[in-house]
Amino acid sequence: MKWTQVNLNHCEAAQALLTQSIREINTDVAIICEPYKPIAGSGWVASKCGKAAIWSLKSPVQEVRAANDGFVRAKINGITVYSCYAPPSWELRQFQTMLEEISEDARNRAPLVIAGDFNAWAVEWGSKDHTARRVRGARLGPCKRRAGAHVLQGRDHRAVHFEIHGRGRRKQQPKTTGPKWKDNSLDEETYTDSLRHA
């Protein structure tokens, strides 16, 4: 299955380009943050606030959970997928609550994909800023380990493309059309220090 993850930043032109490009590259599922508008009658499911969406272009969507502001979960072809959006305006506690809900909900749902815009910055991913969002980046590591998942975070209008073959085995690493980052380089000392000062 071919997947695309992107934040559209509520932009009509970006959504139009996404619609065109995913059809050209034959994407099966799009994981979208901050869409311009829902695409009615098309395998589109969204979070309660509408800022995290999953668009299944070829297969029926099953087992939808959309009761949360920060994420929506669906099952598509046996793969559980989460689309997540954590606005930068959220307090750290609200962000942590969302991560806890996702990691608890994702337990025993393998294979799974967790992707979205967590508005989390980390120097390890190429960010140049050391702000409170860096703490968000540090908190993603334990969520990934508890859920047993790869967590993808893209940047506005820059799509991440990846493929999953068979029962959730990833054949190739995600390809991004923008800057790259490491998702497995958690600095335990920095993480522990950030928790003490949070």
GUDO-234019 format. One line per 5 residues: their letters; for each residue z, x, y of N, C-alpha, C, O. Coordinates in nm, 4 decimals. Atoms other than C-alpha are relative to their C-alpha. Example, Ala and Ser with C-alpha at 12.3 -4.5 7.8 and 13.67 -1.06 7.14 Angstrom:
AS> 0.0000,0.0890,-0.1190,0.7800,1.2300,-0.4500,0.0000,0.0900,0.1200,0.0665,0.1936,0.1181  -0.0060,-0.0820,-0.1190,0.7140,1.3670,-0.1060,0.0730,-0.0770,0.1090,0.0899,-0.0261,0.2198
This chain:
MKWTQ> 0.0000,0.0841,-0.1181,0.0000,0.0000,0.0000,0.0000,0.0882,0.1239,0.0690,0.1900,0.1301  0.0058,-0.0717,-0.1284,-0.0843,0.1187,0.3501,0.0886,-0.0706,0.1017,0.0854,-0.1930,0.1148  -0.0972,0.0513,-0.0953,0.1808,0.0762,0.6187,-0.0226,0.0626,0.1366,-0.0671,0.1768,0.1475  0.0031,-0.0494,-0.1379,0.1863,0.1119,0.9972,0.1276,-0.0455,0.0678,0.1681,-0.1609,0.0531  -0.1185,0.0358,-0.0786,0.4970,0.1210,1.2188,-0.0267,0.0400,0.1440,-0.0756,0.1498,0.1706
VNLNH> 0.0263,-0.0286,-0.1410,0.4768,0.0982,1.5986,0.0893,-0.0859,0.0895,0.1283,-0.1965,0.0520  -0.0661,0.0789,-0.1051,0.6640,-0.0147,1.9113,-0.1076,-0.0318,0.1027,-0.1697,0.0591,0.1578  0.1051,0.0435,-0.0927,0.4287,-0.2181,2.1327,0.0499,-0.0182,0.1426,-0.0299,-0.0402,0.2337  -0.0585,0.0072,-0.1340,0.6675,-0.2345,2.4295,-0.0467,-0.1244,0.0768,-0.0703,-0.1185,0.1975  0.0421,0.1297,-0.0581,0.5658,-0.6001,2.4938,-0.1353,0.0066,0.0706,-0.1583,-0.0678,0.1660
CEAAQ> 0.1287,-0.0221,-0.0678,0.2143,-0.4862,2.5883,-0.1123,-0.0745,-0.0735,-0.1358,-0.0522,-0.1923  0.1088,0.0784,0.0583,-0.0751,-0.7275,2.5293,-0.1134,0.0898,-0.0488,-0.1662,0.0690,-0.1580  0.1091,-0.0902,0.0388,-0.3352,-0.4481,2.5216,0.0372,0.0813,-0.1241,-0.0467,0.1024,-0.2116  -0.0442,-0.0766,0.1172,-0.1287,-0.2447,2.2721,-0.0061,-0.0863,-0.1256,-0.0445,-0.0377,-0.2320  0.0062,0.0878,0.1168,-0.1033,-0.5467,2.0407,-0.1448,-0.0263,-0.0403,-0.1752,-0.0341,-0.1594
ALLTQ> 0.1422,0.0192,0.0315,-0.4786,-0.6057,2.0652,-0.0568,0.1233,-0.0708,-0.1320,0.1104,-0.1674  0.0461,-0.1235,0.0644,-0.5455,-0.2399,1.9777,0.0582,0.0148,-0.1395,-0.0104,0.0590,-0.2316  -0.0616,-0.0051,0.1330,-0.2978,-0.2572,1.6893,-0.0749,-0.0914,-0.0955,-0.1077,-0.0515,-0.2073  0.0702,0.0967,0.0835,-0.4700,-0.5675,1.5536,-0.1349,0.0555,-0.0459,-0.1726,0.0407,-0.1621  0.1298,-0.0588,0.0344,-0.8060,-0.3899,1.5644,0.0162,0.1199,-0.0934,-0.0534,0.1291,-0.1945
SIREI> -0.0112,-0.1236,0.0779,-0.6880,-0.0552,1.4258,0.0530,-0.0241,-0.1413,0.0070,0.0409,-0.2353  -0.0509,0.0206,0.1353,-0.4884,-0.1919,1.1318,-0.1041,-0.0654,-0.0907,-0.1013,-0.0473,-0.2124  0.1095,0.0558,0.0808,-0.7922,-0.3879,1.0192,-0.1018,0.1088,-0.0344,-0.1581,0.1091,-0.1439  0.0945,-0.1097,0.0245,-1.0120,-0.0771,1.0540,0.0508,0.0952,-0.1075,-0.0270,0.1409,-0.1913  -0.0535,-0.0945,0.0987,-0.7773,0.1433,0.8491,0.0545,-0.0703,-0.1242,0.1100,-0.0063,-0.2135
NTDVA> -0.0353,0.0796,0.1175,-0.7039,-0.1391,0.6028,0.1507,0.0006,-0.0298,0.1915,0.0156,-0.1449  -0.1450,0.0049,0.0148,-0.3271,-0.1596,0.6618,0.0415,-0.1276,-0.0729,-0.0135,-0.2350,-0.0486  -0.0535,0.1154,0.0721,-0.1342,-0.3892,0.4272,0.1154,-0.0651,0.0757,0.1246,-0.1876,0.0831  -0.1191,0.0501,-0.0680,0.1890,-0.4206,0.6273,0.0200,0.0771,0.1308,0.0110,0.1998,0.1340  -0.0341,-0.0624,-0.1285,0.2703,-0.3550,0.9936,0.1454,-0.0325,0.0315,0.1884,-0.1474,0.0215
IICEP> -0.1396,0.0135,-0.0407,0.6294,-0.2991,1.1036,-0.0005,0.0209,0.1511,-0.0299,0.1302,0.1996  0.0236,0.0007,-0.1445,0.6381,-0.3846,1.4729,0.1299,-0.0228,0.0762,0.2097,-0.1097,0.0413  -0.1112,0.0195,-0.0926,0.8987,-0.3474,1.7463,-0.0569,-0.0431,0.1345,-0.1641,0.0016,0.1754  0.0370,0.0522,-0.1314,0.8772,-0.5286,2.0789,-0.1454,-0.0475,0.0068,-0.2229,-0.0004,0.0901  0.1376,0.0514,-0.0054,0.5574,-0.7222,2.0020,-0.0238,-0.0773,0.1286,0.0701,-0.1232,0.1935
YKPIA> 0.0353,0.0807,-0.1169,0.3705,-0.8937,2.2832,0.0282,-0.1469,-0.0282,0.0903,-0.2163,0.0523  -0.0273,0.1375,0.0428,0.3785,-1.2250,2.0948,-0.0225,-0.0082,-0.1505,-0.0948,0.0737,-0.2072  0.0207,0.0174,0.1441,0.3975,-1.3498,1.7350,-0.1445,-0.0408,-0.0294,-0.2118,-0.1017,0.0538  0.1337,0.0404,0.0432,0.0743,-1.3964,1.5443,0.0194,-0.1144,-0.0989,0.0548,-0.0926,-0.2148  -0.0305,0.1212,0.0760,0.1010,-1.7522,1.4162,-0.0823,-0.0099,-0.1283,-0.2003,0.0249,-0.1321
GSGWV> 0.0666,0.0300,0.1260,0.0191,-1.8412,1.0566,-0.0631,0.1186,-0.0682,-0.1667,0.1047,-0.1332  0.0671,-0.1194,0.0503,-0.0505,-1.4859,0.9515,0.0879,0.0918,-0.0833,0.0556,0.2100,-0.0954  -0.0898,-0.0879,0.0733,0.2358,-1.3536,0.7372,0.0935,0.0746,0.0923,0.1424,0.1822,0.0579  -0.0838,-0.0623,-0.1038,0.4386,-1.2730,1.0509,0.1412,-0.0553,-0.0115,0.1607,-0.1768,-0.0117  -0.1404,0.0392,-0.0047,0.8188,-1.2787,1.0346,0.0691,0.0887,0.1026,0.0330,0.2051,0.1199
ASKCG> -0.0658,-0.0750,-0.1073,1.0537,-1.1712,1.3126,0.1503,-0.0224,-0.0021,0.2001,-0.1194,-0.0592  -0.1446,0.0121,-0.0160,1.4195,-1.1132,1.3903,0.0317,-0.1173,0.0919,-0.0573,-0.1737,0.1556  -0.0433,0.1140,-0.0819,1.6203,-1.3797,1.5701,-0.0437,0.0157,0.1456,-0.0851,-0.0817,0.2085  0.0379,-0.0235,-0.1396,1.5475,-1.2196,1.9089,-0.1504,0.0219,0.0168,-0.2004,0.0233,0.1293  0.1446,-0.0188,-0.0059,1.1795,-1.1617,1.8199,-0.0451,0.1424,0.0304,-0.1648,0.1666,0.0456
KAAIW> 0.0370,-0.1373,-0.0372,1.1906,-0.7873,1.8966,-0.0269,0.0906,-0.1192,-0.0736,0.2031,-0.1013  0.0326,-0.0739,0.1228,1.1593,-0.6687,1.5346,-0.0816,-0.0945,-0.0872,-0.0396,-0.2071,-0.1136  0.0882,0.0876,0.0771,0.8729,-0.8048,1.3256,-0.0641,0.0745,-0.1161,-0.0787,0.1967,-0.1143  0.0758,-0.0504,0.1145,0.6956,-0.7570,0.9949,-0.1233,-0.0880,-0.0101,-0.1142,-0.2107,-0.0084  0.1264,0.0733,0.0106,0.3299,-0.8532,0.9637,-0.0672,0.0413,-0.1300,-0.1188,0.1525,-0.1409
SLKSP> 0.0648,-0.0264,0.1276,0.1983,-0.8742,0.6082,-0.1407,-0.0564,0.0063,-0.1595,-0.1776,0.0167  0.1377,0.0427,-0.0182,-0.1780,-0.8858,0.6264,-0.0667,-0.0472,-0.1282,-0.1653,-0.1208,-0.1230  0.0704,0.0312,0.1241,-0.2617,-0.9222,0.2568,0.0838,-0.0712,-0.1047,0.0294,-0.1436,-0.1881  -0.0859,0.0551,0.1050,0.0382,-1.0296,0.0497,0.0997,-0.0987,0.0588,0.1362,-0.0884,0.1759  -0.1002,0.0945,-0.0505,0.2824,-1.3190,0.0772,0.1333,0.0696,0.0275,0.1715,0.1644,-0.0411
VQEVR> -0.1322,-0.0506,-0.0368,0.6167,-1.2483,0.2430,0.1031,-0.0808,-0.0773,0.0956,-0.2035,-0.0829  -0.1027,0.0664,0.0802,0.9198,-1.3250,0.0254,0.1383,0.0388,0.0501,0.1533,0.1400,0.1187  -0.1408,-0.0304,-0.0270,1.2981,-1.3335,0.0696,0.0264,0.0450,0.1427,0.0810,0.1532,0.1642  -0.0163,-0.0362,-0.1411,1.3036,-1.3321,0.4494,0.1449,-0.0194,0.0442,0.2088,-0.1195,0.0118  -0.1296,0.0122,-0.0681,1.6282,-1.2654,0.6364,-0.0239,0.0362,0.1456,-0.0546,0.1513,0.1770
AANDG> 0.0279,-0.0227,-0.1419,1.5902,-1.3041,1.0130,0.1138,-0.0491,0.0884,0.0918,-0.0821,0.2049  -0.1128,0.0567,-0.0738,1.9378,-1.4152,1.1211,0.0630,0.0986,0.0980,0.1566,0.0629,0.1697  -0.0600,-0.1033,-0.0840,2.0117,-1.0922,1.3070,-0.0846,0.0297,0.1222,-0.2065,0.0130,0.1199  0.0737,-0.0407,-0.1195,1.9185,-0.9776,1.6554,-0.0724,0.1325,-0.0210,-0.1818,0.1508,0.0325  0.0546,-0.1347,0.0087,1.8482,-0.6188,1.5508,-0.0995,0.0273,-0.1096,-0.1677,0.1296,-0.1055
FVRAK> 0.0936,-0.0301,0.1084,1.6440,-0.6498,1.2339,-0.0433,-0.1259,-0.0734,0.0202,-0.2310,-0.0651  0.0479,0.1027,0.0912,1.4426,-0.8639,0.9973,-0.0302,0.0700,-0.1323,-0.0788,0.1830,-0.1344  0.0278,-0.0548,0.1321,1.4142,-0.8081,0.6223,-0.0934,-0.0953,-0.0732,-0.0806,-0.2173,-0.0627  0.0882,0.0802,0.0853,1.1390,-0.9264,0.3900,-0.0336,0.0817,-0.1240,-0.0190,0.2039,-0.1258  0.0460,-0.0670,0.1216,1.0149,-0.8468,0.0423,-0.1488,-0.0257,-0.0117,-0.1946,-0.1397,-0.0047
INGIT> 0.1457,0.0090,0.0092,0.6451,-0.7727,0.0033,-0.0444,0.0845,-0.1186,-0.0190,0.2049,-0.1220  0.0464,-0.0694,0.1211,0.4891,-0.6801,-0.3320,0.1097,0.0822,-0.0663,0.0849,0.1939,-0.1116  -0.1101,-0.0673,0.0673,0.8302,-0.5853,-0.4717,0.0715,0.1057,0.0831,0.1659,0.1680,0.0346  -0.0618,-0.0998,-0.0876,0.9206,-0.3580,-0.1770,0.0758,-0.0735,0.1097,0.0199,-0.1583,0.1793  -0.0800,0.0588,-0.1067,1.2041,-0.4569,0.0538,-0.0237,0.0813,0.1265,-0.0109,0.2037,0.1261
VYSCY> 0.0318,-0.0680,-0.1260,1.1141,-0.3761,0.4137,0.0873,-0.0566,0.1121,0.1084,-0.1774,0.1224  -0.0797,0.0361,-0.1175,1.3308,-0.3775,0.7265,-0.0743,0.0467,0.1241,-0.1146,0.1627,0.1331  0.0489,-0.0372,-0.1321,1.1898,-0.3826,1.0769,0.1209,-0.0105,0.0922,0.1871,-0.1141,0.0970  -0.1220,-0.0077,-0.0805,1.4613,-0.2776,1.3231,-0.0334,0.0301,0.1457,-0.1255,0.1063,0.1748  0.0101,-0.0343,-0.1413,1.4936,-0.2739,1.7010,0.1388,-0.0054,0.0617,0.2035,-0.1101,0.0630
APPSW> -0.1287,-0.0100,-0.0690,1.8061,-0.1550,1.8828,-0.0282,0.0342,0.1454,-0.0632,0.1482,0.1757  0.0296,-0.0268,-0.1412,1.7627,-0.1902,2.2601,0.0887,0.1111,0.0562,0.2028,0.1268,0.0128  -0.0816,-0.1057,-0.0602,1.8821,0.1033,2.4719,0.1218,-0.0552,0.0742,0.2167,0.0186,0.1006  -0.1122,0.0621,-0.0715,2.1142,-0.1425,2.6511,0.1191,-0.0292,-0.0911,0.2283,-0.0581,-0.0421  -0.1106,0.0280,0.0913,2.3245,-0.1927,2.3361,0.1087,0.1053,0.0124,0.0809,0.2242,0.0277
ELRQF> -0.1138,-0.0908,0.0091,2.6704,-0.0420,2.3325,-0.0014,0.0643,-0.1390,-0.0593,0.0102,-0.2332  -0.0019,-0.0723,0.1262,2.7350,0.2093,2.0567,0.0584,-0.0852,-0.1132,0.0113,-0.0764,-0.2266  -0.0619,0.0842,0.1023,2.9550,-0.0407,1.8691,-0.1008,-0.1014,-0.0563,-0.1055,-0.1231,-0.1774  0.1009,0.0962,0.0454,2.6731,-0.3001,1.8547,-0.1042,0.0696,-0.0869,-0.1489,0.0150,-0.1878  0.0948,-0.0801,0.0782,2.4359,-0.0293,1.7299,0.0592,0.0314,-0.1374,-0.0079,0.0151,-0.2393
QTMLE> -0.0665,-0.0335,0.1258,2.6871,0.0807,1.4639,0.0111,-0.1224,-0.0905,-0.0067,-0.1113,-0.2118  -0.0090,0.1242,0.0782,2.7361,-0.2807,1.3521,-0.1340,-0.0302,-0.0662,-0.1383,-0.0673,-0.1835  0.1322,0.0245,0.0575,2.3606,-0.3198,1.3029,-0.0253,0.0950,-0.1168,-0.0728,0.0522,-0.2221  0.0214,-0.0970,0.1081,2.3454,0.0013,1.0956,0.0822,-0.0357,-0.1239,0.0334,-0.0262,-0.2364  -0.0852,0.0389,0.1125,2.6377,-0.1143,0.8808,-0.0569,-0.1211,-0.0722,-0.0563,-0.1255,-0.1953
EISED> 0.0592,0.1190,0.0616,2.4720,-0.4537,0.8223,-0.1238,0.0367,-0.0814,-0.1435,-0.0129,-0.1924  0.1213,-0.0406,0.0721,2.1443,-0.2893,0.7251,0.0353,0.0767,-0.1260,-0.0183,0.0474,-0.2329  -0.0309,-0.0814,0.1182,2.3004,-0.0326,0.4914,0.0679,-0.0830,-0.1085,0.0445,-0.0598,-0.2271  -0.0630,0.0887,0.0990,2.5149,-0.3007,0.3224,-0.1047,-0.0929,-0.0619,-0.1068,-0.1114,-0.1836  0.1027,0.0915,0.0487,2.2207,-0.5434,0.2947,-0.1023,0.0723,-0.0883,-0.1554,0.0138,-0.1827
ARNRA> 0.1028,-0.0752,0.0727,1.9884,-0.2695,0.1646,0.0477,0.0519,-0.1356,-0.0331,0.0897,-0.2204  -0.0550,-0.0510,0.1260,2.2219,-0.1654,-0.1163,-0.0607,-0.0756,-0.1183,-0.0654,-0.1986,-0.1182  0.0584,0.0555,0.1236,2.0571,-0.2232,-0.4576,-0.1293,-0.0777,0.0234,-0.1621,-0.1669,-0.0549  0.1275,0.0673,-0.0248,1.7269,-0.3364,-0.3041,-0.1194,0.0950,-0.0155,-0.2286,0.0627,0.0314  0.1086,-0.0963,0.0145,1.5161,-0.0320,-0.3969,-0.1140,-0.0619,-0.0803,-0.0906,-0.1457,-0.1673
PLVIA> 0.0430,-0.0904,-0.1072,1.2358,0.0379,-0.3409,0.0059,-0.0702,0.1357,-0.0105,-0.1918,0.1462  -0.0094,0.0596,-0.1332,1.2751,-0.0111,0.0312,-0.0496,0.0940,0.1081,-0.0558,0.2158,0.0912  0.0434,-0.0710,-0.1194,1.1466,0.0914,0.3715,0.0835,-0.0537,0.1157,0.0944,-0.1749,0.1339  -0.0711,0.0380,-0.1217,1.3602,0.0903,0.6871,-0.0712,0.0719,0.1133,-0.0745,0.1949,0.1170  0.0760,-0.0613,-0.1080,1.1562,0.1473,1.0007,0.0205,-0.0782,0.1278,0.0519,-0.1972,0.1248
GDFNA> -0.0121,0.0691,-0.1272,1.1708,0.0671,1.3679,0.0299,0.0932,0.1139,0.0141,0.2149,0.1036  -0.0360,-0.0758,-0.1197,1.2801,0.1769,1.7101,0.1505,-0.0149,0.0186,0.1993,-0.1204,0.0591  -0.1452,0.0019,-0.0104,1.6483,0.2669,1.7089,0.0455,0.0504,0.1370,0.1652,0.0539,0.1653  -0.0327,-0.0585,-0.1296,1.6317,0.4145,2.0598,0.1069,0.1063,-0.0170,0.2025,0.1142,0.0602  -0.0924,-0.1081,0.0317,1.8125,0.7100,1.9084,-0.0714,0.1322,0.0232,-0.1831,0.1528,-0.0243
WAVEW> 0.0584,-0.1294,-0.0282,1.7464,1.0588,2.0313,0.0776,0.1075,-0.0730,0.1996,0.0993,-0.0879  -0.0637,-0.1144,0.0634,1.8162,1.3804,1.8502,-0.0872,0.1224,0.0250,-0.2095,0.1161,0.0131  0.0721,-0.1243,-0.0237,1.7197,1.7362,1.9330,-0.0760,0.0392,-0.1264,-0.1852,0.0955,-0.1192  0.0641,-0.0332,0.1278,1.6384,1.7782,1.5625,-0.1339,-0.0709,-0.0160,-0.2185,-0.0252,-0.0928  0.1253,0.0751,0.0084,1.3580,1.5208,1.6095,-0.0940,0.0356,0.1134,-0.2008,-0.0242,0.1260
GSKDH> 0.0865,-0.0403,-0.1095,1.2151,1.6926,1.9149,0.0410,-0.0536,0.1355,-0.0281,-0.0280,0.2341  -0.0470,0.0505,-0.1287,1.4138,1.5144,2.1880,0.0563,0.1145,0.0824,0.1131,0.2094,0.0284  -0.0482,-0.1041,-0.0889,1.5022,1.7232,2.4896,0.1306,-0.0379,0.0676,0.1899,0.0444,0.1374  -0.1157,0.0519,-0.0722,1.7940,1.5114,2.6102,0.1216,-0.0094,-0.0910,0.1101,-0.0413,-0.2093  -0.1272,0.0118,0.0723,2.1589,1.5184,2.5037,0.0801,-0.1129,0.0632,0.1732,-0.0861,0.1391
TARRV> -0.0694,0.1141,-0.0594,2.2755,1.1679,2.5978,0.0734,-0.0755,-0.1087,0.0807,-0.0314,-0.2234  -0.0693,0.0856,0.0979,2.4721,0.8931,2.4288,-0.0944,-0.0413,-0.1125,-0.0495,-0.0717,-0.2231  0.0946,0.0368,0.1059,2.1540,0.8137,2.2375,-0.0012,0.1042,-0.1111,-0.0401,0.0737,-0.2239  -0.0084,-0.1034,0.1021,2.2034,1.1446,2.0549,0.1024,-0.0407,-0.1052,0.0846,-0.0121,-0.2236  -0.0999,0.0499,0.0945,2.5119,0.9879,1.8973,-0.0646,-0.1023,-0.0926,-0.0357,-0.1051,-0.2122
RGARL> 0.0719,0.0956,0.0845,2.2876,0.7054,1.7755,-0.0799,0.0746,-0.1059,-0.0802,0.0354,-0.2226  0.0785,-0.0785,0.0951,2.0616,0.9655,1.6141,0.0862,0.0558,-0.1107,0.0463,0.0546,-0.2272  -0.0911,-0.0547,0.1002,2.3559,1.1247,1.4375,0.0484,-0.1079,-0.0956,0.0734,-0.0794,-0.2127  -0.0512,0.1074,0.0850,2.4689,0.7874,1.3042,-0.1053,-0.0553,-0.0957,-0.0704,-0.1280,-0.1887  0.1033,0.0460,0.0928,2.1349,0.7178,1.1356,0.0102,0.0707,-0.1347,-0.0220,0.0114,-0.2376
GPCKR> -0.0087,-0.0778,0.1238,2.1983,0.9923,0.8759,0.0807,-0.0679,-0.1086,0.0297,-0.0868,-0.2191  -0.0787,0.0668,0.1035,2.4838,0.8195,0.6914,-0.0606,-0.1329,-0.0441,-0.0487,-0.1695,-0.1611  0.0666,0.1257,0.0361,2.2924,0.4882,0.7017,-0.1096,0.0286,-0.1013,-0.1234,-0.0438,-0.1999  0.1075,-0.0357,0.0918,1.9972,0.6573,0.5321,0.0555,0.0324,-0.1378,0.0014,-0.0123,-0.2389  -0.0567,-0.0390,0.1292,2.2180,0.8069,0.2608,0.0585,-0.1199,-0.0736,0.0386,-0.1321,-0.1945
RAGAH> -0.0592,0.1168,0.0659,2.4078,0.4806,0.1907,-0.1087,-0.0919,-0.0540,-0.0963,-0.1439,-0.1650  0.1066,0.0908,0.0433,2.0870,0.2774,0.1700,-0.0948,0.0682,-0.0979,-0.1706,0.0001,-0.1669  0.0910,-0.0724,0.0868,1.9038,0.5512,-0.0223,-0.1430,-0.0130,0.0472,-0.2338,-0.0323,-0.0336  0.1319,0.0275,-0.0568,1.6078,0.5211,0.2132,-0.0448,0.1112,0.0929,0.0343,0.1931,0.1397  0.0567,-0.0791,-0.1085,1.3782,0.7109,0.4389,-0.0017,-0.0925,0.1209,-0.0497,-0.2055,0.1121
VLQGR> -0.0002,0.0799,-0.1213,1.4288,0.5858,0.7940,-0.1015,0.0597,0.0948,-0.0950,0.1784,0.1265  0.1039,-0.0455,-0.0911,1.1292,0.6095,1.0256,0.0261,-0.0544,0.1388,0.0578,-0.1721,0.1559  -0.0095,0.0455,-0.1392,1.1511,0.5962,1.4022,-0.1183,0.0589,0.0753,-0.1360,0.1807,0.0800  0.1139,-0.0440,-0.0785,0.8385,0.6119,1.6147,0.0303,-0.0040,0.1484,0.1449,-0.0217,0.1895  -0.0126,0.0066,-0.1452,0.7774,0.6180,1.9879,-0.0974,-0.1046,0.0514,-0.1934,-0.1402,-0.0169
DHRAV> 0.0825,0.1064,-0.0561,0.6231,0.3577,2.2176,-0.1487,0.0288,-0.0148,-0.1962,0.1363,0.0217  0.1466,-0.0008,0.0120,0.2561,0.2914,2.1376,-0.0544,0.1091,-0.0923,-0.1762,0.1232,-0.1025  0.0481,-0.1032,0.0926,0.2372,0.5801,1.8864,0.0335,-0.0436,-0.1410,0.1502,-0.0486,-0.1799  -0.0193,0.0569,0.1334,0.1891,0.4489,1.5378,0.0326,0.1078,-0.1022,-0.0146,0.2212,-0.0931  -0.0279,-0.0821,0.1175,0.3312,0.6010,1.2209,-0.0709,-0.0689,-0.1157,-0.0516,-0.1884,-0.1381
HFEIH> 0.0739,0.0543,0.1142,0.1046,0.5522,0.9175,0.0493,0.0688,-0.1265,0.0679,0.1905,-0.1283  -0.0399,-0.0597,0.1273,0.2150,0.6027,0.5577,-0.0454,-0.0905,-0.1131,-0.0827,-0.2058,-0.0919  0.0403,0.0759,0.1183,0.1332,0.4916,0.2054,0.1102,0.0055,-0.1045,0.1806,0.1058,-0.1171  -0.0919,0.0062,0.1130,0.3496,0.3823,-0.0867,-0.0823,-0.0431,-0.1202,-0.1536,-0.1433,-0.1159  0.0761,0.0289,0.1213,0.2022,0.3878,-0.4352,0.0953,-0.0349,-0.1128,0.2064,0.0178,-0.1185
GRGRR> -0.0827,0.0389,0.1139,0.3389,0.2272,-0.7505,0.1241,-0.0746,0.0457,0.1175,-0.1556,0.1383  -0.1257,0.0691,-0.0312,0.7008,0.1099,-0.7372,0.0770,0.0756,0.1081,0.1915,0.1157,0.0873  -0.0715,-0.0551,-0.1127,0.7857,0.2594,-0.4013,-0.0006,0.1510,0.0096,0.0679,0.2066,0.0954  0.0077,-0.1449,-0.0122,0.7016,0.6246,-0.4656,-0.0961,0.0337,0.1121,-0.2097,-0.0137,0.1135  0.0844,-0.0373,-0.1122,0.5655,0.7759,-0.1487,-0.0921,0.1133,-0.0432,-0.0449,0.2183,-0.0868
KQQPK> 0.0977,-0.1007,0.0394,0.2457,0.9699,-0.2197,-0.0130,0.1083,0.1054,-0.0310,0.2253,0.0717  0.0145,-0.0979,-0.1067,0.2269,1.1397,0.1176,0.1037,-0.0251,0.1071,0.1527,-0.1369,0.1228  -0.0957,0.0133,-0.1088,0.4595,1.2063,0.4072,-0.0620,-0.0823,0.1114,-0.1841,-0.0842,0.1264  0.0532,0.0796,-0.1106,0.4280,0.9756,0.7082,-0.0804,0.0861,0.0961,-0.0450,0.2006,0.1243  0.0806,-0.0658,-0.1018,0.1581,1.0699,0.9558,0.0218,-0.0741,0.1297,0.0145,-0.1969,0.1337
TTGPK> -0.0237,0.0632,-0.1285,0.2301,1.0056,1.3192,-0.1123,0.0378,0.0954,-0.1684,0.1470,0.0867  0.1029,-0.0280,-0.0983,-0.0164,0.9825,1.6017,0.0604,0.0594,0.1263,-0.0085,0.0757,0.2270  -0.0699,-0.0582,-0.1156,0.2412,1.1320,1.8382,0.0863,0.1159,-0.0455,0.0595,0.1761,-0.1494  -0.0891,-0.1119,0.0344,0.5204,1.3922,1.8351,0.0659,-0.0212,-0.1356,0.0862,-0.1346,-0.1789  -0.0627,0.0065,0.1308,0.6822,1.4747,1.5022,0.1472,0.0382,0.0116,0.1896,0.0974,0.1109
WKDNS> -0.1420,-0.0311,0.0034,1.0499,1.5090,1.4062,0.0419,0.0154,-0.1444,-0.0315,-0.0229,-0.2355  -0.0556,-0.0140,0.1333,1.2639,1.5939,1.1075,0.0975,-0.1135,-0.0230,0.1854,-0.1372,0.0599  -0.0925,0.1095,0.0266,1.4399,1.2997,0.9458,0.1058,0.0377,-0.1021,0.1864,-0.0469,-0.1410  -0.0963,-0.0398,0.1016,1.6437,1.5032,0.6976,0.0829,0.1203,0.0431,0.1322,0.1949,-0.0414  -0.0695,-0.1194,-0.0477,1.8116,1.7622,0.9170,0.1277,-0.0362,0.0753,0.1481,0.0064,0.1889
LDEET> -0.1252,0.0400,-0.0622,2.1487,1.6082,0.9911,0.0923,0.1205,0.0128,0.1191,0.1893,-0.0857  -0.0976,-0.1048,-0.0263,2.3854,1.8583,1.1469,0.1376,-0.0632,-0.0154,0.1849,-0.1335,0.0738  -0.1279,0.0643,0.0323,2.7148,1.7563,0.9854,0.1057,0.0273,0.1072,0.1822,-0.0623,0.1428  -0.1005,-0.0347,-0.1005,2.9255,1.9412,1.2445,-0.0209,-0.0789,0.1292,0.0750,-0.1302,0.1868  0.0299,0.0770,-0.1210,2.7497,1.7757,1.5401,0.0306,-0.1471,-0.0209,0.0830,-0.2138,0.0683
YTDSL> -0.0279,0.1395,0.0319,2.7754,1.4388,1.3692,0.1503,-0.0280,0.0049,0.1935,-0.1249,0.0674  -0.1444,0.0182,0.0013,3.1497,1.4776,1.3069,0.0570,0.0089,0.1411,0.1449,-0.0688,0.1784  -0.0454,-0.0156,-0.1371,3.2014,1.5972,1.6630,-0.0343,-0.1228,0.0832,0.0463,-0.1664,0.1654  0.0403,0.1185,-0.0777,3.0089,1.3002,1.8036,0.0851,-0.1209,-0.0341,0.1115,-0.2042,0.0525  -0.0875,0.1107,0.0381,3.2252,1.0577,1.6055,0.1373,0.0116,0.0652,0.1967,-0.0884,0.1056
RHA> -0.1297,-0.0205,-0.0638,3.5419,1.2138,1.7443,-0.0027,-0.0381,0.1471,0.0973,-0.0862,0.2005  0.0093,0.0233,-0.1423,3.4159,1.1735,2.1003,-0.0631,-0.1336,0.0352,-0.0857,-0.1614,0.1530  0.0642,0.1292,-0.0262,3.2595,0.8271,2.0625,0.0993,-0.1028,0.0497,0.0617,-0.2170,0.0765
